[in-house]
Amino acid sequence: MARPARLLLASLLLAAGLANPAHAAPAPVRQLRFENLSALHFTMPASSVLALAQDGQGLIWMGTQSGLFRHDGQRSTIYRNDAANPLSLPGNYVSAIFRDSRQRMWFGTNNGLARFDAERGAFVSHRPAAGPSLFVRSIISDGKDGLWLGTAAGLHHFDTASGRFTAYAHDPQRPGTPASDRVEALARDPEGGLWLSVWPHGIDYLPPGGSAFQHFQPDDSAAPNAKLNTVSALLLDGQRQLWIGTAGGVLRWNIGSPWAQRERLPAPPEVGDFSVYTIYQDRSDAVWIGTQPAGLLRWDAAQQQFSSYQHRLGDPNSLPSNRIPSVLVDHSNTLWAGTWDNGVARVDLGSQGLGRFLPAAGTQDSAPRGNVVGSLSHADEGRLWLGGPSGVRLYDPASGSVLRSYRHDPAQPGSLPNDFVMALLQPPGGPLWAGTSTGLSRLDPAGGTFREYRFGAQDRNFVRGIARASGGALWLGTDGGVLRFDPASGKAEALPAGRALSAIHNAGALLEDSKGRLWIGSPYGRGLDLRGADGALRSYRSDGKPGSLSNDFVNCVYEDRQGRVWIGTRSGLNLVSQQADGSLRFSASRRDGLSGMEITAIESDAEGQLWLTVTGALLRFDPASGAVASHYASDGISSGNFINGASLAGGDGTLYFGAFQGLTIVHPDAMRGNTIAPQLTVTGLSVMNRSLALLPRPEAVGLEGTLSAPSRLRLPWDMATFSLEFTATHFADPERNRYAYRLDGLDRDWIAADAAHRVATYTSLRPGSYTLRVKAVTKNGVWSDQELVLPVTVTPPFWATWWFRALAALAAVLGLRWLYRWRVRSLRQHQLLLEGQVAQRTSELAGKNEALSKAYAALQNLSVTDPLTGLRNRRYIEQKLPPEVQLILRRHEASAAPAPRSAALIFFLVDLDHFKQVNDRYGHPAGDHVLMAMRERLARVFRDSDFLVRWGGEEFLVVARDIDPAGAGALAARLCEAVAGQPFVLEDGSCIRQTCSVGYASFPFLPSRPRLLSWQQTIKLADLGLYAAKRSGRAAWVGLGCGPAAPAPEQVQQMLQQPGGALAAGHLAATASIADDALAMAWSTLDHTA
């Protein structure tokens, strides 16, 4: 919603709220932007995350109080105890996770130790032979093939080869035993010595090969402190420093130095006392401390102090909770923070250069309007003025805090006249000027009071923009025109409008450039006005012709360091150039990622790169090369939309952009992307729509390697359909990971896939050898170092093997030789008998040839038929559809007269809703029965001449031929009724109710330009309709066709990527069975995903 309506919304929020008092408490800038995954993914743990680890595949494991979660970036697999299944997780309280040197995953639960068997997807439980089950709190390696376990019943050693437990119990009669049987944390030194917390009596040490424990008391005997003896976390870093986490903070001791030299590290000043849950060291040797209630701490070795990351009221991207029991930095340099009461959060540590500031976060004014930054201006000493619907704030970038706030107070004369501040300007050495909805105000810096100037008519007091003018004057953009204000006299002179509905009215974008020209832009669709240095006023509007303004909605005007003027409009970026005859030409950028985008603010950095704000994103544009880089909320910018013209370049090169949810801060020189390459892993493999994780597997299917790391797949010719699901375990922003796959031996080019479609499916493969290759690329454009490679062999039937054919050929040669000799001998004996026998043999050969021809025809038919449903497959469409398309094109292009409306192909994409639940609840045979029954349901609705295709999985494609597109909606409704109106009856007599979602589009997309979209793009359009139907609640149909404003060829790709924007622009028109508001939400989701 990058429109003037944004500020109207802010004004409504202001009118609904109460004025809050000014605040000056410093709020440090948060350089880490946390994403609360539990709020984004319903399969993620919603409360306590006690342990975090990454396995050899790169998947993230999370231990909670209610089970174990394994996350692949898109979904989580949940493991819980099942009393009836001995191979299930032994206990649901998972407090420790450990990956050993053999890549095996071990889990400590409230009911013992468990190892995950990846091949079977099962857990192998281990418990002592005698005594109760162990509540395992921590796990580390013993340096060999064993494990040390810290439990609620003392220290135990576990031999992984023999399964034997050895207990080390506290014995008050024996001084060399552990000081307590409650062992919360463990650490091992390089020599093999073991450190353990003996709660609540400090720590013990077991020397290498020793049996007697040495005791260490963390507190000082001269100043006893029970909290320091309650040790909950231990870490031995690479410098042989032992970090000790206690209920009273963090201690650190250099092993080998006197124990008296241990030091208690100072708490951050804004935190105070805290207790420690966990201590973690990442690959860069940074030490992270999970605490309560201080949130997450990071030790700054250079400054010898902690940096603090905490939950802040009103900041949804701060730490979700201040209770952090687990921390992990994975191999993609993504930080995971498990909370005690609000799930798990994630932040990309590999990306730098972007920051946020929410002015009201952590204050009483934390309502949405309190964080709106709608205008900016320079202030003295490198500070900034921030304006919005909550008044004026003085922001200090150095401390990351608001130093002073100005609000309207009816009881205080000289207060800000109105809290709705739309424009700010402080000229060098001058006072601050603020434009509000009631006039222009000047701040007296000495007294801190405002003086308001009004200009007669009410609309002229609605000041939307302020710009510097020559001679120390100010330009004011108001709803009643543009005024030239003289601060010395306090008088204002209005510019005359050059035309009706001029940009001078409702002027929001003002710029007096280096040539003395005044540029006036209107965000209300009134185009652009230019007042020349001679005072003449010229107006510019969009007329659709080359060289004209790309759109009449002008959001911002900017002059770069080279003196070039750039115009940000609702439909893209325009560069202004002056022609030889003095006229102006507006050149719109057509680069991918920029064409058609609404530009709301423009700034440039020291390298001449332009930084542009658009809806939900920040773009970096290189005018020389045309390259565009996009940055989103997950990269560190403010969430929500940016505000028109709200931008500023700081004196140190820092760029600032105002948004509805705070301030985005850009440090261009420090911009770094996450350069770590993604790692690919297999998350699923199925044959004939049946997962190979289900045992037993079909005997004819051969799988080498494990299910999670397959090295070869062998399929018989009659089961030559398989699907491979994959993912990139790069968690900086999994939703923006992209993929490409190709089956060598079949595909000529790579097939692109996004994070929502991470499955490669191939059906009815011909016998032969293939190689499936998959690669991935991250949001920063870093491709995977290694491809995921799976050789696939489809074995032929015996009659198609080389040896069978060789034997047949040899038999034929021998037979012909014998026949020749027999014939010669028979001719000599009896010519008539020979002729009869020759006729008989000829007849037999003809019969055999006919049988072989029929077998070959059957095999050909099998290659284009789905073996389960009997419907056609993708190969059939690729063979049959191009001639049909050419016929349609000839009918439209053969003559000047329009072709009949029925000269069209309608593509219907049909998807069975929640079909996975059918397989999960009734079993895959029931799911196969439903898929087979769909053939009859489709045949009820469509004609014999239409193409009925199983498109993949539970998805079907119908190509209706020679049909009027106006009747497609009725067909879609009949299809939904045919599926939902009658239950599917299984073989055992039980019934299943099933619905479907339908998306459709017609070819040609635009009859007057039949080649505007290819048939493949038309199917993509139908797929968008299907996606919208499913996102809007399923059991619905959505059709997409050409809107009133047909797109240009260069706009087609943008239309397919952002259908919501295309609908708004009139390029697309939607027909649907669902409500407009639900459909609008679906388009919004589609545009955001694109």
VEXNUBA-500534 format. One record per residue (C-alpha): residue in one letter; x, y, z. Coordinates in steps of 0.001 Angstrom, whole numbers, plus 500000, padded with zeros to 6 digits. Layout:
AXYZ...
end
This chain:
M500000500000500000A502557502599498842R499971505371498378P499058508637500076A496424506525501808R499207505249504001L499449508589505755L495683508745505925L495797505416507768A498406506828510089S496175509821510781L493265507534511628L495489505621514043L496499508925515578A492900510034515948A492003506760517650G494900506891520171L495868509067523086A498880511365523151N501828509752524875P504396511740526876A507840512321525433H510497509829526289A514250510010526214A515331506571527409P518018505232525075A517037502249522957P520049500614521282V519765499785517623R519074496074517122Q521482494779514525L519947491288514626R516523490759513124F514921487689514662E512183485716512944N509889483887515319L509498480657513372S506873479356515750A504639482203514616L505333481480510921H505161477663510804F502374475815512552T504523472664512675M507217474381514753P507297474072518557A505215476809520154S506693476865523640S509906475457525125V512886474558522922L515405473033525315A518026471712522878L519175472482519328A521500470585516975Q522193470118513269D522678466658511797G524973465547508995Q522293466217506392G521996469789507643L518541469333509197I517771471111512460W516683469072515500M514795470699518373G514190469074521734T511141470277523656Q509024469334526634S506470467792524279G508560465835521804L511317466093519214F511136468200516040R513215467871512861H513025470900510569D514090471093506916G513352474777506310Q509802474274505071R508202471819507450S508901469902510626T508634466200511393I507465465591514944Y508526462554516961R506769461626520185N506566458632522486D504079455940521546A503662453400524339A502610450748521811N505678451280519606P509057450261521093L510826452062518227S509310455438519112L510992458176521131P511296456823524723G510260460106526379N508708463393525265Y510885465669527426V514002466059525253S516659468107527032A519876467098525210I520867466395521580F524317465253520452R525848464329517060D528797461981517362S531814461601515082R529976458921513068Q527133461385512364R524735459486514620M522154461549516481W521686460916520228F518870462294522354G518591462666526101T515015462340527367N513166462033530644N513018458277529999G516530457442528948L518936457731526035A517909457210522391R519691456966519036F517937457804515779D518032455150513052A517745457292509916E517195454348507569R514121453110509430G513023456466510843A513003454816514286F514641455272517674V516824452748519474S516402453227523218H519131452540525800R518561452157529533P520650450729532372A520090447015532985A519065447721536569G517370450645538249P515023453296536908S515323455061533560L517657458012533409F516570461629532975V519410462652530637R520217466394530899S523459466605528870I525533464483526463I529162464783525281S531691462445523684D534345460680525740G536808461236522885K536513457664521650D533322455780520882G531548456354524165L529364459053525698W529306460907528993L525801461516530257G524759464103532810T521518462971534422A519217463676537331A520590460454538835G524277461285538591L527079460961536042H527002457969533680H529294456639530977F527739454806528047D529685452409525810T527982452676522401A529511449387521197S528345447187524087G525400449247525332R526818449168528854F526201451956531388T528687452816534145A527408454993536993Y529420457483539083A527278458180542118H527676460567545027D528691458792548245P528989461003551329Q531267458380552897R533748458551550021P535460461949549444G536481461188545846T532927460746544533P530887463478542773A529550466174545100S525982465669543831D523919463251541778R522282466037539787V524570466698536817E523275469490534576A526249470211532301L529434468548531010A532643469676529308R535732467709528243D539262469084527895P541661468004525091E543445465605527418G540216463760528145G539531465278531557L535864465722532384W534238468790533974L530738468432535349S528282470643537208V527192469095540512W524038471043541235P523898473002543544H527463472532544815G529622473932542027I531682471817539642D533767468629539776Y536691467451537674L537584463862536742P541210463658535501P541992461516532410G542059457872533442G541296458796537045S538544457648539374A538599460347542068F536743463612541466Q538202466983542433H535765469629543652F535734473374542833Q533546475951544587P532707478879542218D531800481354544980D534268483052547266S534505481645550775A534866485207552061A531620486195550310P529401483089549972N526930483185547112A524691480158546630K523690481337543137L527262481044541888N527383477425543050T524228476563541092V525965475717537802S523761474963534786A526163475347531824L529820474636531008L531954475415527952L535659474836527342D536764477103524487G539764476862522175Q541908479024524471R541466476533527347Q539119478888529116L536350477252531106W533089479216530927I530810478546533878G527130479498533661T525416479877537018A522243481209538582G524250484350539357G525882485053536012V528969483883534095L532428482999535427R535531482307533355W538717480548534349N541909479728532473I542583476037533070G546005475595534608S545976478934536418P545185479134540133W541463478667540837A541518481978542717Q542116483779539400R538682482900538077E536744486005537084R533088486884537151L532172488577533876P530209491823534181A526559491853533227P525413494364530569P524337497599532279E520803497392530866V520358493829532124G521340493481535759D521408490079537464F520673487004535349S520910483235535444V522421481107532685Y520700478322530757T523338477511528153I526743478568526796Y527561478010523121Q530617478750520955D530139479032517193R532612478380514368S533898481962514533D534706481384518248A531984483810519315V530477482820522659W526708483059523102I524971482895526462G521323481887526816T519941483424529980Q516933484346532036P515736487134532063A518552488828530131G517698487108526849L520638486284524584L524146487579525298R527167487600523006W530623488103524411D532560490886522685A536185489811523105A537529493146521864Q535468495247524280Q535492492585527003Q531782492984527541F528480491396526601S526163492537523833S522554491991524814Y519629490903522642Q516266490979524354H512556491018523667R511247494539523101L507614495461523375G506257496504519999D509141494978517996P507981491700516389N511519491032515167S513226491270518503L513977488140520507P510587486446521158S511394485813524818N514047486665527391R514345483023528511I516806481247526182P517658477620527083S519296476661523752V521493478284521079L522862477040517737V524731478592514817D524338476241511845H526636475720508871S524837478471506909N525793480942509668T522210481170510834L521659481715514535W518900479716516237A517635480719519674G515309478356521480T513085480049524033W511438478679527127D507969479994526390N507714481206522776G509216478642520413V512339479198518369A513738482246516567R516202482487513694V518508485231512375D520960485356509462L524415486251510834G526002486154507375S524254489244506008Q525443492682507088G524879496324506308L521151496665507044G519594497738510328R516283498808511783F515118501246514378L511636501317515888P511208504636517689A508497503440520053A509653499853520654G510028499124524331T508079502256525313Q504508502982526315D503885504319522817S504458500924521188A501180500922519238P501636500697515436R501342504448514943G504196505037517390N506719503414515030V505628505180511830V508463507258510316G506890509348507561S509469512139507201L513151512750507989S515548515670508197H519101516351509229A519669517706512731D522734519148514415E525693516933515437G524873514154512977R521473513455514453L518166513054512644W514661514399513024L511931511800512592G508321512748511925G505115510747511852P501653510509513384S503247510576516841G504922513961516545V508617514757516154R511559512790517591L515271513617517733Y517163510428516911D520825509799517659P522320507171515299A525422506834517471S523516505560520494G520561504182518581S518110506054520770V515525508833520787L516960511785522686R513897513993522686S510259513851521627Y507821516626520800R504068516010521000H500972518146520973D499817519093524466P496663521265524576A497546522349528099Q501030523534527168P501425526674525015G504203526319522477S503875522562522145L503764520957518722P500474522243517202N499560518860515733D500999515345516123F500355514457512479V503764515503511055M504102514909507313A507243516886506421L510445517995508170L513330520229507141Q516176521803509066P518409523869506755P522107523995507740G522442526398510632G518710527032510709P515738525940512793L513584522873512318W510454523309510182A507615520814510525G504668520454508146T501487519181509783S497838518866508922T497188522313510434G500076524394509093L503820525004509192S505649525056512533R509110526293513512L510983524923516517D512756527353518805P515803525269519817A516487527379522870G513058527183524432G511898523961522838T508650525628521703F506942525764518321R505504528702516419E502834527870513871Y502246529630510548R498924529369508761F498059530355505205G494364531128504976A492319528376503374Q492262525066505232D493683523040502344R496755525295502232N497459524443505874F497745520737505040V501531520763504461R502726517544502802G506203518539501677I508971521033502457A511980521773500229R514748524344500306A514381527239497883S516951529764496703G517458532842498821G516801531031502102A513110530534501313L511129527318501589W508876525531499133L505762524100500738G503625521444499089T500049521636500360D496634520351499380G495855523871498233G498905524385496026V502629525080496237L503708528045498376R507004529940498477F507483530810502108D509849533547503320P510966532684506894A512128536268507515S508737537845506857G506554534844507593K504674535420504346A503856532889501635E503194533321497926A501252530703495961L502447529457492577P499757529718489868A498544526372488532G499310525837484855R496273523611484239A493271522098485921L494096519212488249S497731520285488218A500380518530490307I500602521782492225H497420520716493946N498114517984496524A501854518307495893G503784515721497907A507165515586496131L509189518808495865L512749519403494638E514601522544493610D517500521137491611S521006522483491052K519774524416487981G517175526305489989R514241524344488566L511397523340490856W510004519819490361I506508519199491714G505103515683491849S501650514561492910P501068511114494459Y497358511563493598G497631510935489861R498085514545488752G501413514034487062L504485516243487259D504908520013487030L508202521789486357R508828525420487154G511820526511485122A514495528917486242D512619531533484204G509485530982486265A507528529320483471L505430526327484513R505210523191482364S503141520089483027Y503917516482482139R501488513569482078S501591509965481025D500091509491477561G501382505985476783K503825507255474172P507598506616474280G509382509315476228S506401510317478350L506063509903482098S505425506234482878N502653507012485373D500808510096486645F501182509007490267V504514510607491253N505809509598494695C509274511184494783V511758513305492818Y515535512955493327E518681514604491930D521829512463492095R525434513609492427Q525797513850488651G522866516244488411R520529513654486895V516898513842487979W515019510633488741I511261510333489140G509710507589491254T506214506683490052R503611504028490685S504801502189487550G508556502382487811L511613504613487802N512028507426485237L515270509158484280V514798512696482970S516897513838480012Q516768517132478121Q516596516916474342A518257519237471839D515048521233471410G514787521773475161S511998519238475677L512197516593478380R512218512869477824F511354510363480547S513123507017480192A511611504198482233S513844501383483402R512774498020481962R515173495902483981D513913492723485636G513112493411489271L512413497087488545S509988497281485645G506513498238486761M507480498518490430E506086501378492485I509016503529493614T508324505368496869A511719506888497766I515166507318496159E518655507877497603S522169507271496278D525413506130497895A529026507189497398E529453504706494527G526557506184492573Q524235503269493251L520579504185493634W518647502785496607L514923502557495958T512075501615498245V509171499645496800T506309497758498381G507840495426500965A511408495651499629L514523497794499261L516274497732495871R519840498611494958F520038499762491336D523217500315489337P522399502945486668A525507501987484669S524850498251484311G521148498121485098A521748495439487759V519117495238490495A519568493620493917S516545493134496183H516491493187499971Y513527492066502029A512470492038505662S514366488787506247D517559490609505181G517136493152507968I514961495966506603S511798497170508295S508727495020507952G505702496463506202N505608499187503575F507770502232503056I506358505766502958N506512508119499971G509555510387499986A510636509344503495S514394509017502929L517629510758503837A521363510371503226G523480510916506331G526726512815506286D528690509599506865G527124507855503881T524468506031505866L521051505954504198Y517752506101506061F514285505128504845G511054505652506753A508345503020506911F505187502148508774Q507235499918511056G510174502118511839L513347503214510159T515502501146507797I519206501967508089V521578501161505220H525357501147505509P526327500782501813D530052500267502490A529279497457504940M526780495589502763R527588491910502792G525504488949501745N525626485471503170T528272483804500974I527954480281502338A526919477772499678P523775475738500325Q523924472030501099L521363469783499412T519726466799501020V516979464328500187T513830464579502289G511654462064500456L511724459418497732S508681457652496338V507970455169493546M504531454983491967N503306457541494518R504355455315497429S507100456483499770L510076454161500057A510089454957503762L507138452571504029L508322449040504614P508423446560503039R509520448100499762P508549446568496413E510958443750495613A511463444958492055V512651448387493240G516342448588494071L517728451355496295E521429451676497017G522506453833499943T520059455128502531L516738456814502011S518203460141503113A521366459668501022P520472457431498057S523308456570495657R521342454700492964L517720453854492146R516673450892489986L513105450641488646P511392447996486531W509829449188483304D506285448829484672M507060450948487775A509001453716486038T507434456627487941F509290458241490821S509427461471492827L512409462908494681E511824465563497341F514818467703498232T515736470758500234A518660473098500769T519650473245504412H520577476906504147F518352478514506730A519235482205506326D515967482551504409P514669479148503240E511605480678501578R513889482442499087N516053479433498266R515602478416494650Y516268475132492893A516937473666489467Y516819470018488481R517354467999485336L517065464345484406D519975463623482076G518726461375479339L515333463097479218D515463466828479992R517358469176477703D517334472135480082W517216472726483811I513767472959485361A513387475805487867A511623475260491185D510971477431494202A510891476608497897A507255475569497728H507829473046494916R510868471027495952V509857467823494198A511108466363490924T508569463911489511Y509011461765486402T506376459382485077S506420456465482638L510129456606481903R511354454499479057P513912451794479824G517394453203480022S519910454951482238Y519268458440483621T520902460773486100L518855463182488188R520776466310489129V519604468965491592K521246472248492520A520221475130494771V520852478858495056T520369481079498092K518764484492498393N522223486025497832G522760484176494549V525229481615495906W524879478246494156S525531474926495830D529121473689495529Q527978470149494808E524951468910492955L522683466277494416V523136463384491984L520991460231491765P521606457687488978V518333456054487911T518088452868485875V514838451673484307T515160448002483370P513368446900480174P511000443927479817F512753440745478744W511596441063475141A513275444448474869T516657443318476187W519673443126473887W520282439469474547F516702438548473662R516961440490470435A520347438918469637L518979435416470192A515971436225468026A518229437504465241L520483434452465469A517483432133465398A516180433943462350V519511433593460529L519784429905461335G516178429348460400L516620431075457059R519708429006456319W517886425767457131L514869426921455175Y517013427657452129R518539424220452171W515196422598452803R513658424487449940V516403423500447547R516064419867448535S512284420028448397L512286421658444959R514169418754443688Q511665416360445199H508392418090444827Q507892421608443519L504226421718444357L504789420670447958L507434423358448289E505081426047447041G502450425039449591Q504913425037452430V506307428417451351A502795429842451381Q502160428415454840R505412429813456242T504775433199454672S501387433327456363E502940432443459727L505572435173459380A502886437724458506G500981436765461660K504087437162463766N504808440553462218E501256441664462946A501575440485466575L504867442338466967S503291445488465479K500413445281467946A502826444781470847Y504833447813469742A501647449897469433A500615448786472935L504012449782474270Q503732453163472570N500301453666474132L501707452655477530S504398455348477313V501748458080477058T499361456589479620D499427456916483393P499627453325484688L497511453950487774T494544455908486440G494604455022482731L494590458738481925R497101460328479599N500392461655481010R502642464671480390R504374463000477441Y501017462692475683I500363466431476080E503838467283474770Q503164465173471679K499523466046470979L499143469640472102P501540471518469724P499507470600466587E496299471684468369V497935475002469305Q499105475591465733L495565474909464497I494132477486466912L496757480053465872R495962479516462146R492242480009462816H492972483322464499E495608484563462069A494300483182458740S491921486043458012A491176489578459101A487777488532460468P487807487532464154A487842483809464779P484792482329466546R484940482413470343S485018478641470399A488404478656468655A490151478189471960L491712475655474296I490727475830477962F493328474509480418F491838473255483692L494270472344486517V492520470214489156D493995469377492559L492400467098495163D492207469014498438H494033467625501488F494778464442499551K497727463659501810Q495216463185504641V493510460426502592N496817458547502307D497671459176505959R494259458141507281Y493115455389504911G496403454255503412H497942454592499991P495730451868498409A492713454005499297G494444457046497820D495175455090494633H491491454067494478V490420457723494688L492894458685491951M491567455905489692A487984456981490389M488830460515489272R488960459270485686E485205458561485788R484455461886487532L486376463801484890A484652461872482103R481250462942483467V482066466609482938F484232466669479830R483848465320476289D485601462425474604S487453464909472417D489001466666475416F492416465655476781L492266464154480300V495748464006481857R497191463028485179W499567465935485687G501366464552488743G500498463258492199E496906464263492958E496893466923490212F495055466570486878L495098468628483690V492115468842481339V492446470496477923A488967471321476636R488964471839472854D486783474103470749I484871475633473622D483740479168474371P485836480530477300A482674482146478673G481443478690479665A484646477649481449G483400478787484849A480319476582484565L482508473615483641A484750474285486639A481705474433488925R480372471153487451L483750469567488015C483858470672491687E480330469269492109A481245466000490373V484055465455492859A482388466723496038G478789465734495285Q479287461985495597P481589460132498006F484321457848496777V483441454268497734L486465452150498645E486764448416498062D485850447669501683G482649449701501331S483801452720503321C483230456167501859I485507459176501530R484286462695500971Q486670464604498797T486737468094497332C488930469658494723S490284473066493715V490350474191490099G492293476864488253Y491770477510484564A492876479814481733S492201479902478007F494477479913474974P494827482239473267F495029484602476217L494159487566473991P492446486603470695S493580489772468988R497194488837469826P497070485053469950R500824484664470406L501042486942473466L501217483920475803S502470480448474927W500413477424475890Q502984476673478590Q502474480164480049T498706479623479851I499118476490481992K501202478616484379L498295481076484523A495888478231485313D498319477095488023L498180480587489560G494390480312489605L494648476893491269Y497059478291493843A494694481182494597A491765478760494973K493701476650497467R495033479654499384S491466480974499629G490168477936501427R490035475151498774A486897473533497317A486758476443494879W487620477446491335V489421480498489969G489777481422486325L492210483975484937G491830485802481664C492849488986479990G491752492155481771P490594495448480306A494185496654479931A495964493947477992P499630493583478984A502463494410476662P504793491502475751E507448492798478140Q504902492810480971V503900489154480594Q506631487750482854Q505867490337485555M502163489464485246L502905485755485812Q505147486522488786Q502867489056490472P499266488329489452G497916490512492237G499628493529490767A498489492507487277L494868492319488439A495167495758490004A496660497133486787G493898495571484670H496227493175482867L494348490240484323A490713489549485147A489633486853487584T486444484798487684A485999482783490857S483588480934493089I484948482609496201A484578485979497866D486636488920496619D488325489558499976A489548485966500257L490735486085496661A492543489375497268M494382487824500199A495508484965497968W496838487376495327S498711489277498022T500340486052499171L501269485149495599D502866488566494979H504833488361498212T506109484867497329A507172486053493887
end
